[in-house]
Amino acid sequence: MNFHTEPDLYHKTILSDLQGAWENLRESVVRQAVFPEWERLLFHIDEAMSWECVRNLEKMRSTLLLIQNIASQTEIPEEVAESIETVRDDLYEVLALMARGEIP
């Protein structure tokens, strides 16, 4: 019987960073919920954090693109913009590692 081994520390860290980035983005939107379209952003952030997107990072990338489009069409607080950038950077790092076969 084969046992699956855990990914090494780096991969667990980047996946944890991605999860944390989404949580921080959600928190920053809720905390500053006075700007236009904050409710739409929150809806799509929750969608991106759903099990369906976590299991399919391409769907997460599509949802992030939608979030970025909504954010670009309205005036958002700087903290929210920075949080979106952090999510994007972490997600693309995870996707790059997956493309190289370093994350299964």
N, C-alpha and C positions, 0 to 999 in steps of 0.2 A: 504494500500500500504506500502510495506517495503522499507526502505531506507538503502543503504549500508553505513556502517560507515568506516571512514578511519582507517588504522592500527595505532597502537600506535606509539609514537615518535621513539622508538628503531628500529622498523621494517622499518620505513621510512628512518631512518639514515643508516642502513646497506645496504639497496637497493641503496641509494644515494652514499654510499661509494663504492659499486660495480661499479656503473656507472662512478664515478670519477676515479676509478682505471683503468678502460678500457681507459678512455680519457687520463690519464697520461701515460699509456703504449704507446698509439698511438703517443702522443706528443714526448716521448723519442725516439721512433724509427725514426720518421721524423727528429728530431733534430740531430740525430747521424747517418744519412743515408749514411754511408760510409763503412759499414761492409757487408760481404757476406750475401745474402738471405734477406736483409732488405725489399725488395719489396714483397717477398712472405709473410713475417711476416705481413707487412702492409695490404696486401690483406685479410689475415685470421683474423686479428684484426678487420677490417671493417666488415667482415662477422659476427664475434662474437657480434658486436655492432648493427647488423641489427635487424629490428623488428621481424623477424622470430626467431632469437635466444633469444631475450629479452622475447618473449612469450613462449619459450620452453627452460628452463634452462638446460635441459639435452643435447640439441643440443649445447648450449653454452659451457657446460663442454667438449663435444667431440671436439669442435673447439679449446678450450684452450689446450687440450691434443695434438692436432696437432701442435699448436704454440710451446708448450714445446718441442716436438720432433724435430721440425725444429731448434729451438734455441740450442738444445743439440748437434746438428750435425755441428754447425758452431761456430766461435768465435764471441760472441756478447759483446757489452759494458756492464760493471757492472751495469750501470743505467737501461738498458733494462732488465737484469736478475732480478734485484730487483723489477722492475715494474711487471714482469711476476709473481713473487712470491706474490706480493700484490694482484694481480687479483685472483690468485689461493686461497689465504687465504680468501678473501672476498666472493668469489663464494662458497667455501665449507662451510663457515659460513651460508650463505643464504640457501644452500641446507640442512644443518643440521636443521635449524629452520623450514624449510618446512616439513622435515621428522617428526619433533615433532609436527607438526600441528600449530606452532606458527605464520606462515605466510601462508595465504591461497594460 
